[in-house]
């Protein structure tokens, strides 16, 4: 396993992180515990979850993923062996965003964040969260596949300074060690950093955004900031929900696949994405590289990536994904990736 610095915290985290959003929906509690055991045996230290999980978010399953991690921690006593990251759900301003959490009290003010942290700590059966992330911004912006930015005048949002002040109190209480962002924009990151510097508030240490061969939009405005400001990327959906493994090509729909089971992930099923995925799979196969491992190895190699969040529904998938750290890519493959990217830029933003 490789280890990389988490912002300016002095903490080293594994270059591969274990994502958990299938636990409680596609994976049982026993399977979740098995994944955690295998991941830690492989050297993984960063475990990522969210109060919203599992996905798709539903009132009857909300919080179940954190509960599974909590029962594992209670059984094993391995709290000090992991860097535990979770997220607070933000306001529901779109139909796809959940509104059932905390009775819809989702803005990032002190009352809601304190309630969110306390609820997560109870489910996780721990007294602190190492990395507390804001799952998406407390304002309308383009994320989750939305291309164009639409400004909403006079929108009711919690000021970033107020949110950071609440997070500072949580840090001072010992319930949260470090704070971070998710699904943020360059403007948002810069505002959080500015507020931290000028008001002596906690500095965000990472940003969790989507990044894969079919979604390299992070490179446009955030990659430079990630490197220069030490706010590294925790990359999610590095396989574009399995599309880059090739298992959905030519209309295939494996029975246990997320795209087969759920219809909310359309950005990964459009024709441009399938065309690009076909080209990447073909390239990797031509060079004897497992397509999923090749796609993950690309993410692993980026200078601005702190950790690559992999998710798996089986132990075989998990072990294969972890092995992506050992994949070597000849120059011809690197050149091929860039050629495909130029022909099919970011079909699944």
Secondary structure, DSSP 4 states (H G I P E B T S, - for coil): --EEE-TTSS-EEESEEEE-TTBTTTB-HHHHHHHHHHHHHTT--EEE--TT-SSS--TTTTTHHHHHHHHHHHHH--GGG-EEEEEE-----STTS---GGGG--S-SHHHHHHHHHHHHHHHTSS-EEEEEESS-SS----TT--S----TT-----HHHHHHHHHHHHHHTSEEEEEEES--HHHHHHHHHHHHHHT-PPP-EEEEE-BTTB-THHHHTHHHHHHTT-EEEEE-TTTTTGGGTTTGGG---TT-HHHH-SS-GGGTSHHHHHHHHHHHHHHHHTT--HHHHHHHHHHT-TTEEEEEE--SSHHHHHHHHGGGG----HHHHHHHHHHHHHSTTTT-
